[in-house]
Amino acid sequence: MNKQMATYIQENMTEITVKWQQQMKNEQGERSYQVISDEMMNQTSQEFAGLMMSSLLESNEAYESRLQDFAEKVVRLGWSITYVTKAIDCFAEIVYEGMKEQGIIQQENMDAFIHEFANWATPIRNSTLDTYSKTWERTVSLQKIALQELSASLIPVFDKVSVMPLVGTIDTERAKLIIENLLDGVVRHRAEVVLLDITGVPVVDTMVAHHIIQAADAVRLVGAKCMLVGIRPEIAQTIVTLGINLNDFTTTSTLQRGVEQALAWTNRKIVEVEEI
């Protein structure tokens, strides 16, 4: 029966793929069709159909290799795990209905084919979800490492003045890295003023504020001043609403104003030079 199913898919690949695409486009809340080109979607659909067929014909090793490649691709495309599950069930249903229309599945062999389809769809669903989950976790882990490396460095902008731009959500693990890099950078660059720029931090709650206060206290212990810059109106409103105490901070709305204040603290200022 596996060969019959595989033969039917091979002979009707185009029709099956078109029907599958049409049904999957109607899934509510799925953005995949909105953010990638039709050409890319067609190619991905062909790869998905090939994956479904390979599970019937190829060895486990060849199938697992193809599955790994496909899972990595759909993670990059942003397919949700629910969407992947529906895609598998939808494809199997289209194949089953098509085989019934052609008379391959009849009343006398229907029970056997139903059992065979269950044995086909269930393992491929489980293995696909397992591979998808592992690929997603690995992708998120790599993105987290990259984000940590990019957003936790102290940058000297003037003599004795340095800036640390913070990007993304700040959790306990990132806070430790921020404080370590902050203290190391203050000593290495001999900074007297440090500007913590939170322009790229989407949410400042009590926990984030606690981490920022810890970082500022650590800076003061090594003899430097700390300023919080990039406070957007919505962030200011959140801080007030939560009752977070930032009285020990000098704060500004923009990095530019923070730099001007930092220069004033080090007895300098920016002046315009008239052209001769």
C-alpha positions as CSV (number, residue, x, y, z in Angstrom):
1,M,0.0,0.0,0.0
2,N,2.9,2.3,0.6
3,K,3.9,1.9,-3.0
4,Q,0.4,2.7,-4.1
5,M,0.3,5.8,-2.0
6,A,3.7,6.9,-3.3
7,T,2.8,6.2,-6.9
8,Y,-0.4,8.2,-6.6
9,I,1.5,11.2,-5.1
10,Q,4.2,11.0,-7.9
11,E,1.6,10.9,-10.7
12,N,-0.6,13.7,-9.2
13,M,2.1,15.9,-7.5
14,T,1.1,19.1,-9.2
15,E,-2.6,18.8,-8.5
16,I,-2.0,17.7,-4.9
17,T,0.4,20.6,-4.3
18,V,-2.1,23.2,-5.7
19,K,-4.9,21.9,-3.5
20,W,-2.7,21.8,-0.5
21,Q,-1.5,25.4,-1.0
22,Q,-5.0,26.6,-1.5
23,Q,-6.2,25.0,1.7
24,M,-3.2,26.2,3.7
25,K,-3.6,29.8,2.5
26,N,-7.0,29.9,4.2
27,E,-5.5,29.2,7.6
28,Q,-6.3,32.2,9.8
29,G,-3.4,34.1,11.4
30,E,-0.6,32.5,9.3
31,R,1.7,35.2,8.0
32,S,3.9,32.9,5.8
33,Y,2.0,33.7,2.6
34,Q,2.2,37.4,3.3
35,V,5.9,37.8,3.9
36,I,7.5,35.5,1.3
37,S,7.2,35.5,-2.5
38,D,4.9,33.1,-4.4
39,E,8.0,31.6,-6.0
40,M,9.5,30.8,-2.6
41,M,6.2,29.4,-1.4
42,N,5.8,27.2,-4.5
43,Q,9.4,25.9,-4.0
44,T,8.7,25.2,-0.3
45,S,5.4,23.4,-1.1
46,Q,7.3,21.1,-3.6
47,E,9.9,20.3,-0.9
48,F,7.1,19.5,1.6
49,A,5.4,17.2,-0.9
50,G,8.7,15.5,-1.6
51,L,9.3,15.1,2.1
52,M,5.9,13.5,2.6
53,M,6.6,11.1,-0.3
54,S,10.1,10.3,0.8
55,S,8.8,9.0,4.1
56,L,7.1,6.2,2.1
57,L,10.0,5.2,-0.1
58,E,13.4,6.3,1.3
59,S,15.4,4.8,4.1
60,N,15.2,6.3,7.6
61,E,18.7,7.9,7.2
62,A,17.8,9.6,3.9
63,Y,14.4,10.7,5.2
64,E,15.9,12.1,8.4
65,S,18.4,14.2,6.4
66,R,15.7,15.6,4.2
67,L,13.5,16.3,7.3
68,Q,16.3,18.2,9.0
69,D,16.9,20.4,6.0
70,F,13.1,21.1,5.6
71,A,12.7,21.9,9.4
72,E,15.5,24.4,9.3
73,K,13.9,26.1,6.3
74,V,10.4,26.4,7.7
75,V,11.8,27.8,11.0
76,R,13.6,30.5,9.0
77,L,10.4,31.2,7.1
78,G,8.5,31.6,10.3
79,W,6.1,28.7,10.1
80,S,4.4,28.0,13.4
81,I,4.5,24.5,14.9
82,T,0.6,24.5,14.7
83,Y,0.8,25.4,11.0
84,V,3.3,22.5,10.4
85,T,1.0,20.0,12.1
86,K,-2.0,21.2,10.0
87,A,0.1,21.0,6.9
88,I,0.8,17.3,7.4
89,D,-2.8,16.4,8.2
90,C,-4.1,18.5,5.3
91,F,-1.7,16.8,2.8
92,A,-2.6,13.3,4.0
93,E,-6.3,14.2,3.7
94,I,-5.9,15.4,0.1
95,V,-4.1,12.3,-0.9
96,Y,-6.7,10.1,0.8
97,E,-9.6,11.8,-0.9
98,G,-7.8,11.8,-4.3
99,M,-7.2,8.1,-4.1
100,K,-10.9,7.5,-3.2
101,E,-11.9,9.6,-6.3
102,Q,-9.7,7.4,-8.5
103,G,-11.1,4.2,-7.1
104,I,-7.8,3.1,-5.5
105,I,-9.5,3.2,-2.1
106,Q,-12.7,1.3,-2.2
107,Q,-15.2,0.0,0.4
108,E,-13.4,-3.4,0.8
109,N,-9.9,-2.0,1.4
110,M,-10.9,1.3,3.1
111,D,-10.1,0.1,6.6
112,A,-6.7,-1.2,5.6
113,F,-5.9,2.2,3.9
114,I,-7.1,4.2,6.9
115,H,-4.8,2.1,9.1
116,E,-2.0,2.6,6.6
117,F,-2.6,6.4,6.4
118,A,-2.5,6.6,10.2
119,N,0.8,4.7,10.2
120,W,2.1,7.1,7.6
121,A,0.9,10.5,9.0
122,T,1.5,9.9,12.8
123,P,5.2,9.1,12.6
124,I,6.0,11.9,10.1
125,R,4.1,14.3,12.3
126,N,5.9,13.3,15.5
127,S,9.4,13.3,13.8
128,T,8.7,16.6,12.1
129,L,7.6,18.3,15.3
130,D,10.6,16.8,17.2
131,T,13.0,18.1,14.5
132,Y,11.2,21.4,14.3
133,S,11.4,21.9,18.1
134,K,15.1,21.1,18.2
135,T,15.8,23.4,15.2
136,W,13.8,26.2,16.8
137,E,15.6,25.8,20.1
138,R,19.0,25.9,18.4
139,T,18.0,28.9,16.4
140,V,16.8,30.8,19.4
141,S,19.9,29.9,21.3
142,L,22.2,31.2,18.6
143,Q,20.2,34.4,18.3
144,K,20.4,34.9,22.0
145,I,24.2,34.5,22.0
146,A,24.5,36.9,19.0
147,L,22.3,39.4,20.8
148,Q,24.4,39.2,24.0
149,E,27.6,39.7,22.0
150,L,26.2,42.7,20.2
151,S,24.4,44.5,23.0
152,A,26.6,44.3,26.0
153,S,29.8,46.1,25.1
154,L,31.1,49.4,26.5
155,I,32.0,51.9,23.7
156,P,34.2,54.9,24.4
157,V,32.8,58.0,22.6
158,F,35.0,60.7,24.2
159,D,38.0,60.7,26.6
160,K,36.5,59.6,30.0
161,V,33.0,59.1,28.5
162,S,31.7,55.7,27.4
163,V,28.3,54.4,26.2
164,M,26.7,51.0,26.6
165,P,23.7,50.5,24.2
166,L,21.3,47.9,25.5
167,V,19.1,46.0,23.0
168,G,16.3,43.5,23.6
169,T,14.9,42.0,26.7
170,I,17.1,42.0,29.8
171,D,16.9,38.9,31.9
172,T,19.0,37.8,34.8
173,E,21.6,36.0,32.6
174,R,22.0,39.0,30.4
175,A,22.1,41.4,33.4
176,K,25.1,39.5,34.7
177,L,26.9,39.8,31.4
178,I,26.1,43.5,31.2
179,I,27.5,44.2,34.7
180,E,30.7,42.2,33.9
181,N,31.3,44.0,30.6
182,L,30.4,47.3,32.2
183,L,32.9,47.0,35.0
184,D,35.6,45.6,32.8
185,G,35.0,48.4,30.2
186,V,35.1,51.2,32.9
187,V,38.5,50.0,34.2
188,R,39.9,49.4,30.7
189,H,38.8,52.7,29.2
190,R,39.3,54.7,32.4
191,A,35.8,56.0,32.0
192,E,34.6,58.6,34.5
193,V,31.0,58.7,33.1
194,V,29.0,55.8,31.7
195,L,25.8,56.2,29.7
196,L,23.4,53.3,29.8
197,D,21.3,53.7,26.6
198,I,18.0,51.8,26.9
199,T,16.6,53.1,23.6
200,G,16.6,49.5,22.3
201,V,14.9,47.9,25.3
202,P,11.3,47.3,24.5
203,V,9.9,46.9,28.0
204,V,11.2,48.3,31.4
205,D,9.5,46.5,34.3
206,T,10.4,46.1,37.9
207,M,12.9,43.4,37.2
208,V,14.7,45.3,34.4
209,A,14.9,48.4,36.5
210,H,16.4,46.3,39.3
211,H,19.1,45.0,37.0
212,I,19.8,48.6,35.7
213,I,20.1,49.9,39.3
214,Q,22.5,47.1,40.1
215,A,24.6,48.0,37.1
216,A,24.7,51.7,38.2
217,D,25.7,50.8,41.8
218,A,28.5,48.6,40.5
219,V,29.8,51.5,38.3
220,R,29.7,53.9,41.3
221,L,31.8,51.4,43.3
222,V,34.6,51.6,40.8
223,G,34.6,55.4,40.9
224,A,32.5,56.4,37.8
225,K,29.2,58.1,37.4
226,C,26.3,56.4,35.6
227,M,23.6,58.1,33.5
228,L,20.4,56.5,32.1
229,V,19.5,57.7,28.6
230,G,17.0,56.9,25.9
231,I,13.9,57.0,28.2
232,R,10.9,57.1,25.8
233,P,7.6,58.6,27.0
234,E,6.0,55.2,27.3
235,I,8.9,53.9,29.3
236,A,8.7,56.9,31.6
237,Q,5.0,56.3,32.2
238,T,5.7,52.6,33.0
239,I,8.4,53.6,35.5
240,V,6.1,56.0,37.3
241,T,3.2,53.6,37.3
242,L,5.3,50.8,38.8
243,G,6.7,53.2,41.4
244,I,10.3,52.4,40.4
245,N,12.7,54.7,42.2
246,L,15.4,56.1,39.9
247,N,16.1,59.2,42.1
248,D,19.8,58.2,42.2
249,F,20.1,58.4,38.4
250,T,20.6,61.3,36.1
251,T,18.2,60.5,33.2
252,T,17.7,62.0,29.8
253,S,15.4,61.3,26.9
254,T,18.1,61.0,24.3
255,L,21.7,59.9,23.9
256,Q,22.6,63.3,22.6
257,R,21.5,65.1,25.7
258,G,23.3,62.5,27.8
259,V,26.5,63.1,26.0
260,E,26.2,66.8,26.5
261,Q,25.7,66.3,30.3
262,A,28.5,63.8,30.5
263,L,30.9,66.3,28.9
264,A,29.7,69.0,31.4
265,W,30.6,66.6,34.2
266,T,34.1,66.3,32.8
267,N,34.5,70.1,32.3
268,R,34.0,70.1,28.6
269,K,31.3,71.1,26.1
270,I,30.5,70.9,22.4
271,V,30.9,74.2,20.6
272,E,30.2,75.3,17.0
273,V,33.2,76.4,15.1
274,E,32.6,79.3,12.7
275,E,33.9,78.9,9.2
276,I,36.7,81.3,8.2
